[in-house]
Amino acid sequence: MTVVVLVLAVVVFVWNKVPVGLVAIGVTLALYGTGVVSLEQAFGGFGDPVIIFIAALFVVSDGLEASGVTSWAGQQLVDRAHGSRTRLVVLLMALVAVVTALISVNGAVAALLPMVVVTAVRLRLSPSQFLIPLAFGAHAGSLLVLTGTPVNVLVSELAVGAGEEPFGFFSFTLVGLPLVLGTMLVVVLLGPRLLPNRAPTALPRDLSGHARLLAEQYALDDRALLGSDTGVTEVVVSPRSALIGAEAFPGMVTESGDLVIAAIQRGGEQVGPTTLQAGDALLLQGTWEALDRTTTDPDVTVVDPPQLLRRQAAPMGGRAKVAIGIVLGMVLLLATGAVPASVAALLAACAMVLLRVMTVSEAHRAISWTTLILVGGMIPLSVAIQSTGLADAMARGLVDVVGTDQPHLLLLGIVVVTVILGQLISNMATALVIGPIAVAVAVDTGLSPLPMLMGVTVAAAAAFLTPVATPANTMVLGPGGYRFGDYWRLGLPLTLLFVLVATFLVPVFWPF
């Protein structure tokens, strides 16, 4: 039954017609319904410390972005590129690797994507030359430290389950740093020939100069629209709004008492005291938290979400220093092992809210519930693969084919299977499926499970061949104007690099 559930899960993941969260829940229910796992095992994944760690990291990463740190870093990239494609690629990949190490692959790509597109357009270069490198650099950067990807945490937990010490916070750097440098080298040398020069099909909004735009449109001082604590947002009176017929004027305090109407326009013309009509544009000013609440007001339509404007256009303030301090504190706790990883991340997430870097509602929105459901729902399958003997059976099959005297070939077999599966389903799901098998191979052959598990980690990060391998790859598809086949051209040499590192460099640091 475990085999049947595993095969069906992979098929449905590849089919890509059912939300991955539902697939994970279906896996859990199927394993419980067929008696493979108990009720406690079926839902135990959702209470696993890994889930807490991942959820807390989402909040911490969003705190960095909300405080303007990511936007500031992107602007530094623009200032230092000086119009050179090579310099831009190197700086871009270095930046996304560092950001990924702290806030995860998807968060880093989402945060830097608009800035990269705008930078390329300003330099009269095609965004398609930079967005796949952005995603691929993030994948390499996920191997720099423990917090780079949930896969790192998962394999560390598997190591503990196998009776070994967990991987340290900087353990991944031993292979991650060579992979980041190698990925940069491949992209710089081969990127111009293997990446397309193509117009994008969709561009993300660039709000970095929005303060100046609003100031010109509403005849205001741009220094008074946007700050680290206060800002503005543009709203339009909706049809059938309760505000239609109400009196309003510039300088008026709204009914809630926390916003001011900075300006009013009708048909593109500035107006003074007036009776509001449907379609009137209002420029509201106040704290970012108060502005954010306007997005839930049914009487107005928000033109640009305040939080998006804040993250792209607002200058860094005191909150940025606090956010950086919190992250450094979390890194210190993780690096020293003073507290468990989940505790360190949870303390950092709570500090982000308590020190007013972000609000409680922002923290709730920061969490990717799909990711948590995916991991929590797939953990029972990982347990079943081990408890039913399936991992041992698959491990014996691999050992029978390769033999016991060729540990590098055993590792290569695990790595290749991980790479192939990782192009089709989530790399987290891949690690949960292949991880127990890797441990079983090590146990059956008397080898250390650590090189096997680190090999799985490196191979899971080599999600380069398809746009559906990871959400980060999918994010750059439209803005880069890419086609399905554009990924494997540059992805193939990078995949080979990752396979070689996983097979030959990993055992140097974690001997068999």
C-alpha positions, 0 to 999 in steps of 0.5 A, a space after each residue: 500500500 505504501 508503494 501504491 500511495 507513493 506512486 499515485 502521489 508522484 503521478 498526481 504531482 507530475 500531473 499538476 492539476 491538483 493543488 500540492 497541498 491537497 495531494 499531501 493531505 490525500 497522502 496522509 488520509 490514504 496512509 491512515 485509511 489503509 492502516 499503514 500509519 496510526 492516527 498519531 503518525 498520520 497527523 504527527 507531521 503537522 506538529 513536527 518541529 520542522 513545521 515550526 521552524 519553516 513557519 517561523 522562517 517565513 515570518 523572519 524573511 518577511 520582516 527583512 523585506 517589510 523593513 526595506 532591507 531587501 529593497 535597499 540591497 537591490 538598489 545597491 546592486 543597481 548602483 554598482 552594475 555600471 551597465 556591465 552584463 557580467 558585473 550585473 550577473 555576478 553581483 545579482 547572483 551573489 546578492 540572491 545567494 546571500 538573501 536566499 541563505 537567510 530567507 529561502 529561495 522563493 522569498 529571495 526571488 520574489 523580493 528581487 524579481 521586480 528590481 532585476 527586471 527594472 535594472 535590465 530595462 534601464 540598462 537596455 538589456 533583455 531581462 531574459 538574460 538575468 532572470 533564470 540566473 536569478 532563480 538558479 543563483 537562489 538554488 545554489 545559495 540555498 546550500 550556504 547555511 541551514 536556513 537556506 531551504 526547508 530541505 536542509 532542516 529535513 535532512 538534518 532531522 533525518 540525520 538525527 533519526 539515524 543516530 547521527 549529530 545534526 548538520 551544523 548551521 554552517 556545515 552546508 557552506 562546505 559544499 554550498 560556497 563552491 556551488 555558488 561560485 561554480 554556478 556564477 562561473 557557468 552562468 557568466 561563461 555560458 549564459 550569453 550563448 544559452 540564454 535567450 534574448 527575448 521580450 518578456 510576456 509580463 512585467 512585475 510592477 516597479 514602484 521604486 519611483 512611485 513617490 516621485 510619480 504621485 508627487 508630480 500627479 498630485 502636486 505634492 512634495 515627494 519627501 512628505 509621501 513616503 517614509 519608514 513609518 508613514 506613507 501614502 496610498 491611492 484609492 478609487 471610490 468604488 461603484 455603489 460605494 457608501 462614500 458616494 455623496 459624502 463631503 470631502 476635502 484635502 486635509 480632512 481626517 477620515 472617519 477612522 481617525 488614522 488617515 488624512 486625505 492628502 489630495 483628491 482628483 476627478 478625471 485627472 484634475 485636482 479638486 478641492 472640497 467636493 461631494 464624492 462620486 464614483 471613480 474619484 481618486 483619493 490620496 490617503 496619508 498615514 501610518 503604513 499599518 493604517 494604510 494597510 487596513 484600507 485594502 479591506 475597505 469595500 467602499 474603495 479600490 486600492 490602486 497599489 497595495 500599501 505593503 508593496 509600495 512600502 517594500 519597494 519605495 520606502 526608505 530604510 528606517 530604524 526598523 531595518 536595523 532592528 530586523 537585521 539585529 534579529 536575524 543576526 541573533 537568530 544566526 548566532 543561536 543557530 550557529 552555536 546550537 544554544 537552543 534547538 533550531 525551531 526555538 531560535 527561529 520562533 524567538 526571531 519571529 516573535 521578536 519581529 512582531 514584538 519590536 514592531 518590525 511587522 504587525 501580527 496580520 503581516 506575520 500571518 500573511 507571511 506564512 506559506 500555508 501551502 508549504 507547511 501543508 505539503 511538508 506536514 502531509 508528506 512526513 507520514 509518507 516518509 515515516 511509512 517508507 521507513 516503518 514498512 520496510 520499503 526503504 530497506 527493500 529499495 536500498 537492497 535493490 540499489 545495493 544488489 545492482 551496484 554492490 557494496 564495494 563502490 560507495 561512490 556509485 551508491 551515492 551517485 545512484 541516489 543523487 541521480 534519482 533525486 535529481 530526476 524526481 526533483 524536476 517533477 515534484 517539490 524538492 521537499 517532497 523529493 527529500 522526504 521520499 529519498 531521504 529514508 532510502 538514502 539512510 537505509 542504503 547506508 545502514 545496509 552497507 555499513 556506511 555513514 548516512 551523512 554523505 548520503 543525506 548531504 548528497 540528497 540535499 545537493 541533488 534536491 537543490 539542482 532543480 534547473 531543468 524545468 520551469 515547474 521544478 520549483 516556484 522560483 523557476 515558475 516566477 521568472 517564466 513570464 517576466 523573462 519571456 521564457 519557454 519550457 525548453 529554455 531552462 534545460 539548456 543552461 540547467 544541464 551543465 549546472 545539474 552536472 556540476 551539482 551531481 559531481 559535487 554531490 558524488 565526489 566533494 561531499 564524501 571529502 567532508 563527510 567520509 563514507 
